Amino acid sequence: MTGYRIDRPIGMLSVIGHTSQGVSGPTNFVIDPSGRRLYVNNSTADSVAQFAVGPETGELTPAGRMPLKPLS
C-alpha cells in the first residue's frame, strides 16, 4: 500500500510512504469515522489488517490483524 499527501493549493499528490506489513491481497479499505484507523481486507489471507493513521502526516503504523470468521 502507498500513502499520499495532497498539496491542497494545486491538488498534486506526493508519496509519503509504503507498507506491506500485514497486507496480503488487499481488496477493500475503510477509514473509521475518527480518521485514526485504517482497516484493510486481505482477500488471500482471510483477515483484516488494522493500521493507526498518524494525525499529522497520515503515516500508517501496523496495529494488528483480525482473522475473518465465517458467518453462522
Backbone as a chain_set.jsonl record, in Angstrom:
{"seq": "MTGYRIDRPIGMLSVIGHTSQGVSGPTNFVIDPSGRRLYVNNSTADSVAQFAVGPETGELTPAGRMPLKPLS", "coords": {"N": [[0.848, -1.157, 0.0], [0.408, 2.26, -0.622], [0.99, 5.461, 0.695], [-0.245, 8.783, 0.38], [0.187, 12.343, 0.168], [-1.792, 15.267, -0.099], [-1.274, 18.157, -1.876], [-2.859, 20.846, -1.206], [-3.274, 23.524, -2.404], [-2.662, 23.13, -5.153], [-3.523, 20.593, -5.751], [-1.898, 18.393, -6.197], [-0.494, 15.099, -5.781], [1.739, 13.608, -3.454], [4.002, 11.023, -2.709], [4.122, 9.587, 0.5], [4.893, 7.347, 1.828], [5.324, 3.717, 2.04], [3.824, 0.561, 2.754], [3.715, -2.904, 3.475], [3.368, -4.601, 5.418], [1.477, -6.937, 7.113], [-0.405, -7.049, 5.112], [-2.025, -8.78, 2.553], [-2.987, -9.361, -0.534], [-4.788, -7.028, -0.776], [-8.105, -5.794, -0.856], [-10.282, -4.199, -0.049], [-10.649, -1.046, 1.564], [-11.099, 0.762, 4.549], [-11.637, 3.66, 6.387], [-11.988, 4.52, 9.744], [-14.623, 6.491, 11.345], [-13.38, 8.404, 13.006], [-10.988, 8.854, 11.772], [-8.638, 7.814, 12.636], [-7.932, 5.156, 12.344], [-7.215, 2.648, 9.906], [-8.635, 0.078, 8.05], [-7.969, -2.918, 6.366], [-9.015, -5.26, 4.05], [-7.792, -8.446, 3.635], [-7.744, -10.368, 1.058], [-6.469, -12.753, 0.265], [-5.553, -13.827, 2.589], [-7.564, -14.169, 4.36], [-8.194, -12.285, 6.43], [-8.321, -9.201, 8.334], [-6.398, -6.372, 8.212], [-5.168, -3.954, 10.484], [-4.407, -0.52, 10.816], [-2.828, 2.21, 12.424], [-3.451, 5.625, 11.882], [-1.354, 8.28, 11.346], [-1.851, 11.385, 12.923], [-0.787, 13.868, 12.076], [0.756, 13.43, 9.766], [-0.412, 11.364, 8.332], [0.81, 8.983, 8.107], [1.028, 5.423, 8.078], [0.837, 2.98, 10.613], [1.368, -0.339, 11.423], [-1.103, -2.113, 13.27], [-2.072, -4.545, 14.02], [-3.812, -7.684, 13.218], [-6.889, -9.21, 12.306], [-8.504, -12.29, 12.251], [-10.805, -13.419, 9.762], [-14.039, -14.6, 10.364], [-16.238, -17.225, 9.512], [-19.692, -16.628, 8.683], [-22.315, -17.745, 10.749]], "CA": [[0.0, 0.0, 0.0], [1.157, 3.503, -0.725], [0.332, 6.625, 1.277], [-0.03, 10.021, -0.37], [-0.179, 13.643, 0.747], [-2.376, 16.149, -1.105], [-0.888, 19.568, -1.831], [-4.183, 21.433, -1.43], [-3.394, 24.635, -3.361], [-2.602, 22.724, -6.56], [-4.138, 19.284, -5.903], [-0.911, 17.36, -6.558], [-0.222, 14.056, -4.799], [3.13, 13.244, -3.2], [4.129, 9.786, -1.944], [4.698, 9.786, 1.836], [5.422, 6.087, 2.345], [4.811, 2.432, 1.573], [3.816, -0.523, 3.735], [3.113, -4.162, 3.048], [3.277, -5.396, 6.635], [0.127, -7.326, 7.485], [-1.325, -6.954, 3.98], [-1.85, -9.824, 1.548], [-4.134, -9.306, -1.433], [-5.753, -6.031, -0.302], [-9.224, -5.56, -1.767], [-11.145, -3.12, 0.44], [-10.037, -0.174, 2.551], [-12.078, 1.563, 5.274], [-11.112, 4.508, 7.465], [-13.048, 4.703, 10.729], [-15.12, 7.869, 11.364], [-12.461, 9.32, 13.693], [-9.822, 9.066, 10.926], [-7.443, 7.323, 13.336], [-7.657, 3.752, 11.997], [-7.482, 2.154, 8.563], [-8.822, -1.366, 8.025], [-7.73, -3.429, 5.015], [-9.391, -6.648, 3.847], [-6.769, -9.277, 2.987], [-8.516, -11.417, 0.393], [-5.731, -14.005, 0.156], [-5.16, -14.303, 3.92], [-8.776, -14.273, 5.184], [-8.06, -11.476, 7.632], [-8.395, -7.75, 8.183], [-5.254, -5.705, 8.821], [-5.513, -2.666, 11.085], [-3.303, 0.432, 10.869], [-3.05, 3.519, 13.035], [-3.169, 6.702, 10.929], [-0.706, 9.406, 12.017], [-2.704, 12.571, 12.824], [-0.131, 14.99, 11.398], [1.329, 13.074, 8.464], [-1.17, 10.316, 7.663], [1.642, 7.783, 8.036], [0.369, 4.223, 8.582], [1.599, 2.118, 11.507], [0.632, -1.583, 11.641], [-1.68, -2.207, 14.609], [-2.614, -5.881, 14.243], [-4.64, -8.363, 12.219], [-8.007, -9.959, 12.863], [-8.957, -13.309, 11.294], [-12.216, -13.392, 9.39], [-14.76, -15.787, 10.802], [-17.407, -17.479, 8.668], [-20.992, -16.347, 9.273], [-23.007, -18.995, 11.085]], "C": [[0.898, 1.225, 0.0], [0.344, 4.634, -0.127], [0.714, 7.875, 0.504], [-0.416, 11.231, 0.468], [-0.738, 14.482, -0.395], [-1.88, 17.569, -0.866], [-2.146, 20.352, -2.211], [-4.219, 22.604, -2.423], [-3.419, 24.196, -4.825], [-3.187, 21.334, -6.815], [-3.19, 18.173, -6.31], [-0.742, 16.365, -5.412], [1.278, 13.829, -4.692], [3.139, 11.971, -2.372], [4.761, 10.099, -0.601], [5.224, 8.491, 2.432], [4.733, 4.874, 1.757], [4.773, 1.476, 2.76], [3.196, -1.756, 3.103], [2.921, -5.064, 4.261], [1.822, -5.673, 6.996], [-0.872, -7.312, 6.349], [-0.984, -8.03, 2.95], [-3.094, -9.834, 0.676], [-5.178, -8.293, -0.996], [-6.856, -5.779, -1.331], [-10.114, -4.406, -1.338], [-10.43, -2.351, 1.541], [-11.139, 0.646, 3.216], [-11.347, 2.365, 6.339], [-12.251, 4.732, 8.446], [-13.447, 6.184, 10.803], [-14.189, 8.874, 12.057], [-11.252, 9.667, 12.833], [-8.541, 8.539, 11.527], [-7.04, 5.9, 12.975], [-8.026, 3.474, 10.548], [-7.583, 0.64, 8.664], [-8.725, -1.83, 6.574], [-8.108, -4.9, 4.967], [-8.276, -7.353, 3.077], [-7.463, -10.464, 2.34], [-7.785, -12.753, 0.325], [-5.33, -14.573, 1.509], [-6.358, -14.449, 4.857], [-8.643, -13.54, 6.513], [-8.239, -10.002, 7.283], [-7.196, -7.161, 8.914], [-5.694, -4.332, 9.33], [-4.254, -1.81, 11.147], [-3.733, 1.667, 11.627], [-2.647, 4.564, 11.996], [-2.582, 7.868, 11.702], [-1.507, 10.688, 11.837], [-2.082, 13.734, 12.056], [0.278, 14.665, 9.969], [0.489, 12.089, 7.662], [-0.39, 9.021, 7.533], [0.92, 6.61, 8.69], [1.327, 3.396, 9.433], [0.8, 0.85, 11.732], [0.165, -1.7, 13.086], [-2.374, -3.551, 14.836], [-3.428, -6.409, 13.084], [-5.725, -9.137, 12.936], [-8.423, -11.01, 11.837], [-10.431, -13.123, 10.991], [-12.845, -14.702, 9.806], [-15.963, -15.996, 9.892], [-18.692, -17.127, 9.409], [-21.683, -17.666, 9.585], [-24.503, -18.803, 11.111]], "O": [[1.999, 1.216, 0.551], [-0.849, 4.761, -0.402], [1.844, 8.013, 0.034], [-1.25, 11.138, 1.369], [-0.237, 14.428, -1.518], [-2.048, 18.117, 0.223], [-2.459, 20.503, -3.392], [-5.145, 22.661, -3.231], [-4.106, 24.803, -5.646], [-3.334, 20.933, -7.969], [-3.64, 17.107, -6.73], [-0.832, 16.724, -4.238], [1.998, 13.852, -5.691], [2.362, 11.848, -1.425], [5.787, 10.775, -0.53], [5.929, 8.522, 3.441], [3.712, 4.976, 1.077], [5.599, 1.575, 3.667], [2.27, -1.661, 2.298], [2.377, -6.162, 4.145], [1.031, -4.745, 7.165], [-2.062, -7.537, 6.572], [0.164, -8.177, 2.53], [-4.153, -10.279, 1.119], [-6.348, -8.649, -0.855], [-6.585, -5.577, -2.515], [-10.651, -3.7, -2.191], [-9.7, -2.929, 2.346], [-12.018, 1.171, 2.532], [-10.542, 1.825, 7.098], [-13.357, 5.092, 8.043], [-12.683, 7.044, 10.366], [-14.208, 10.06, 11.73], [-10.558, 10.647, 13.107], [-7.461, 8.785, 10.99], [-5.921, 5.482, 13.272], [-9.016, 3.993, 10.032], [-6.736, -0.009, 9.277], [-9.31, -1.229, 5.674], [-7.591, -5.703, 5.744], [-7.87, -6.908, 2.003], [-7.739, -11.46, 3.008], [-8.435, -13.798, 0.327], [-4.818, -15.691, 1.576], [-6.19, -14.812, 6.021], [-8.935, -14.088, 7.576], [-8.298, -9.615, 6.116], [-7.0, -7.421, 10.102], [-6.487, -3.642, 8.689], [-3.174, -2.296, 11.484], [-4.869, 2.124, 11.492], [-1.633, 4.414, 11.315], [-3.222, 8.395, 12.611], [-1.819, 11.053, 10.704], [-2.808, 14.514, 11.441], [0.167, 15.502, 9.073], [0.653, 11.984, 6.447], [-0.866, 8.066, 6.921], [0.277, 6.771, 9.728], [2.466, 3.14, 9.043], [-0.341, 0.927, 12.187], [0.924, -1.425, 14.015], [-3.183, -3.677, 15.756], [-3.701, -5.707, 12.111], [-5.516, -9.655, 14.033], [-8.67, -10.675, 10.679], [-11.209, -12.719, 11.855], [-12.267, -15.775, 9.628], [-16.639, -15.031, 9.536], [-18.777, -17.304, 10.624], [-21.643, -18.598, 8.781], [-25.243, -19.75, 11.375]]}, "num_chains": 1, "name": "protein.A"}
